[in-house]
Amino acid sequence: MTPDFTSEARSLAGDLRELRRELHRNPEVGLDLPETQRRILDALDGLPLEITLGQGLSSIIAVLRGAHPGPTVLLRGDMDALPVIESTGLDFASTNGSMHACGHDLHVSGLVGAAQLLSAHQSELSGTVAFMFQPGEEGLGGAKIMLEEGMFDTIGQKPDVAYAIHVAPGVPGTFVTKPGTIMAGANTLHVTMHGSGGHSSRPEDAVDPVRPILEFGQALQSMVTGSFSVFDPIVAQVTQLEAGKAVNVIPASAKLGASVRTLSHESTRRFPERATRLAESIAAAHGCTAEVVWTEQYPVTVNDGGEADFALRVLADSFGTERAVQVPDPLMGSEDFSFVLEQVPGAFLFFFVTPEGIDPESAATNHSPEVQFDDAHLPDQAAALASLAWERSLRE
């Protein structure tokens, strides 16, 4: 018999809200989050969990082993904040120059709640549930580091399935996901044009690298529209330009930086090939040489089709069909849970938690200093994670 996690989670509402607000007041950025780690450990104290701490980061792996054989399910919550100065005006707002502007304080609190709910039913649980508390999601690849430190060995085996829930602005209480690609891969492109410097009054005696770098920036957009399918879109946004320091000097080099978001592994592979060819041809036409550096930061986040469908069915049963919605399109943001989903089938979901009184259509978005998330939804977030793990444990 499946426990009524939705009802049971209501009794946790006060504690989860208190934990979330304590984390929100004291955000930490990056991989080293000692106070966040301490607060999580305090919240997990007394539960029948095997606790392992990270070596090169403040991660926590908490393993709950059920009384009966079954699959291993991984549930993940990221821990880190952003270097954003908060301007929400909330009475529990951060004042230390950082902010939980992406809702990771709710992710941690929801995962703690799931651990409490499932621990209360350890004697009935089939299989193993691993709770992955992860630092460094915001650009530092904390999930990859945890994998490299042997997270699966700590758990005892590679999980059979993995789930994560991410809060966002939207119609309150709604869970959304989709089969296949759910979020883009994050990549960076840096191009340097090398020429020969000189006096700005005598361009004929120099090899100007500024003109080809500007030409490349424009041509990059034409390359995207002409070389990649509209059904596998790419966002390539030039965000950095650097050349000379003095206005009357033609510099010896000029640089460009771009953020590139891709929605398939094939586009991620092809893009640097095409961009390098384009940069080199433009450079040659201007008598310059081109240096191209391509960095794949986060892979495309790809949901397993069966697990995404399963997750929506479980959440529809728990909360109603109107609150479990399959969306048609992926988001162009990126997520390092993608490293986990490269190795384990699973699903990444969004949970909309815009506070009452704020229009979801015009609400500030994740990473904004004004974004707000309603922690009144934490019991449902915890119950959703617990229900996914429990129902998945019954399938094998």
Salt bridges, closest charged atoms under 4 A:
GLU8 OE1 - HIS121 NE2 2.95
GLU22 OE2 - ARG39 NE 2.82
GLU35 OE1 - ARG38 NH2 3.04
GLU35 OE1 - ARG39 NH1 3.65
ASP42 OD2 - ARG38 NH1 3.08
GLU50 OE2 - ARG65 NE 2.85
ASP78 OD2 - ARG76 NH1 3.58
ASP78 OD2 - HIS104 NE2 3.12
ASP78 OD1 - HIS107 ND1 2.53
ASP80 OD1 - HIS104 ND1 3.16
GLU86 OE2 - HIS24 NE2 2.97
ASP105 OD2 - ARG20 NE 2.80
ASP105 OD2 - HIS24 ND1 2.76
GLU124 OE2 - HIS121 ND1 2.93
GLU137 OE1 - HIS104 NE2 3.82
GLU138 OE2 - HIS104 NE2 3.49
GLU138 OE2 - HIS367 NE2 3.41
ASP205 OD2 - ARG202 NE 2.57
ASP208 OD2 - ARG211 NE 3.19
GLU215 OE1 - HIS286 NE2 2.80
GLU266 OE2 - ARG269 NH2 2.51
GLU273 OE2 - ARG269 NH1 3.17
GLU291 OE1 - HIS194 NE2 3.02
GLU307 OE2 - ARG392 NE 3.06
GLU307 OE1 - ARG395 NH1 3.58
GLU335 OE2 - ARG76 NH2 2.40
ASP336 OD1 - ARG76 NH2 2.84
ASP375 OD2 - ARG20 NH1 3.05
ASP375 OD2 - ARG21 NE 2.83
ASP380 OD2 - ARG323 NH2 2.90
GLU396 OE2 - ARG392 NH1 3.18
